[in-house]
Amino acid sequence: MAATSVARMANVLTGGCNCGAVRYEVSGPLTGATYCHCKRCQRRSGAAASPSAHPAPGTFRITKGEHVLRCWAPDDGGEKWFCSLCGSSIYAQRRDGSGTIGIRMGTFDNDPGVRPGSHVWCESAAAWEPIPDDGLPRYPRTTGAGVEPRTS
């Protein structure tokens, strides 16, 4: 195997669902990660927040099990992709053509090397589990243009 192929393989992140039917890889660096506190993520994950990592556009691909992936696409939100066999939530994708993807961090095989850098959708955070005082910026909704970090 050529040295460049070995180096490329060393930088590839992999992951998948609980039952192993769905596998993916990320061939480039992750650009960041967030904790999402929206009600959909709470219901989807069963937890107060859902950590998602964001790959550079064009670096995420399904390598196995595309035929068992299912999507829930609410009218006012992005696509939520999950394994139809075991129910594992794999990733979400915006429908605005931006290519923005959020990979559910619990699905990585190993440490992805990135840590969440902010809390988003804090206005709908679960009352039963306060957002930790971890020094990360907090946004009432998303980190999009015109939305300032919450200071309290």
C-alpha positions in Angstrom: 0.0 0.0 0.0 1.3 3.4 -0.9 2.4 5.7 1.9 -0.2 8.3 1.0 -3.0 5.7 1.2 -1.8 4.7 4.6 -1.7 8.3 5.8 -5.1 9.0 4.4 -6.6 6.0 6.1 -5.1 7.1 9.4 -7.1 10.3 9.2 -10.4 8.7 8.4 -13.0 8.6 11.2 -15.5 5.8 11.2 -18.7 5.0 13.0 -22.1 3.3 12.8 -25.2 2.2 14.4 -25.7 -0.2 17.4 -26.5 -3.3 15.2 -23.7 -2.7 12.7 -26.0 -2.5 9.7 -25.0 1.1 9.0 -21.4 2.3 8.8 -20.0 5.6 7.8 -16.7 7.4 7.4 -15.5 11.0 7.6 -12.5 11.6 5.3 -11.6 15.1 6.5 -11.3 17.1 9.6 -14.4 17.9 11.7 -15.0 21.6 11.8 -16.6 21.7 15.3 -19.3 20.3 17.5 -22.3 21.5 19.5 -24.6 20.4 22.2 -28.2 20.8 21.0 -30.9 21.3 23.7 -33.9 21.5 21.3 -37.0 19.5 22.2 -36.6 17.3 19.0 -33.1 16.2 20.1 -34.4 15.5 23.6 -37.1 13.3 22.3 -34.8 11.7 19.6 -32.1 10.9 22.1 -34.0 10.5 25.4 -31.4 12.9 27.0 -31.3 16.6 27.9 -28.9 17.4 25.1 -27.4 15.8 22.0 -23.8 16.3 21.0 -23.2 16.5 17.3 -19.9 16.9 15.3 -19.8 18.8 12.1 -17.7 17.5 9.2 -16.4 19.6 6.3 -18.8 19.5 3.3 -18.2 16.5 1.2 -16.2 14.5 3.7 -19.1 12.3 5.2 -20.3 9.2 3.4 -22.2 6.1 4.2 -20.1 3.0 3.5 -22.5 0.3 4.5 -26.3 0.0 5.0 -27.7 2.9 3.0 -30.7 0.7 2.2 -31.6 0.4 5.9 -31.3 4.2 6.7 -34.6 6.0 7.2 -35.3 9.7 7.4 -37.7 11.8 9.4 -37.9 15.2 7.9 -40.2 17.6 9.8 -41.6 20.5 7.8 -39.7 23.0 9.9 -36.4 21.2 10.4 -33.6 19.2 8.9 -33.6 15.6 8.0 -32.9 13.2 10.9 -31.4 9.9 9.6 -31.5 6.7 11.6 -31.0 2.9 11.3 -34.4 1.2 10.6 -33.2 -2.0 12.2 -31.9 -0.8 15.6 -33.2 2.8 15.7 -29.8 4.4 16.3 -29.8 8.0 15.3 -26.8 8.6 13.0 -26.9 12.1 11.6 -28.9 15.1 10.7 -28.7 17.2 7.5 -30.0 20.6 6.7 -32.3 20.8 3.7 -31.1 24.3 2.6 -28.5 22.9 0.2 -25.6 24.0 2.4 -24.4 20.4 3.0 -24.3 21.0 6.8 -24.4 17.7 8.6 -24.4 16.9 12.4 -23.1 13.4 13.2 -24.3 12.1 16.5 -21.1 11.9 18.5 -22.0 8.7 20.3 -21.9 6.8 16.9 -18.1 7.3 16.4 -16.0 4.2 16.8 -13.2 6.2 18.6 -12.6 9.6 19.9 -13.4 12.0 17.1 -10.8 14.5 18.4 -13.3 17.4 18.7 -15.3 18.6 21.7 -18.5 20.6 21.6 -17.8 24.3 21.6 -21.3 25.7 22.3 -24.8 25.0 23.5 -27.6 25.7 21.0 -31.4 25.9 21.4 -30.9 26.7 25.1 -34.4 28.4 25.2 -35.9 24.8 25.1 -33.4 23.2 27.5 -34.8 20.5 29.8 -35.8 21.9 33.2 -34.9 18.6 34.8 -31.2 18.9 33.9 -29.7 22.4 34.0 -27.1 23.2 31.3 -23.7 22.8 33.0 -21.7 25.9 33.9 -18.9 24.8 31.5 -17.9 28.2 30.1 -19.2 27.4 26.6 -21.2 30.0 24.7 -25.0 29.5 24.9 -27.4 30.4 22.1 -31.2 30.7 22.6 -31.6 29.0 19.2 -28.9 28.4 16.7 -25.5 30.1 16.1 -26.8 31.5 12.8 -26.4 35.2 11.8 -28.1 37.7 14.0 -28.3 35.3 17.0 -26.1 36.5 19.9 -24.8 34.2 22.7 -26.8 34.1 25.8 -24.9 35.7 28.7 -27.0 34.5 31.6 
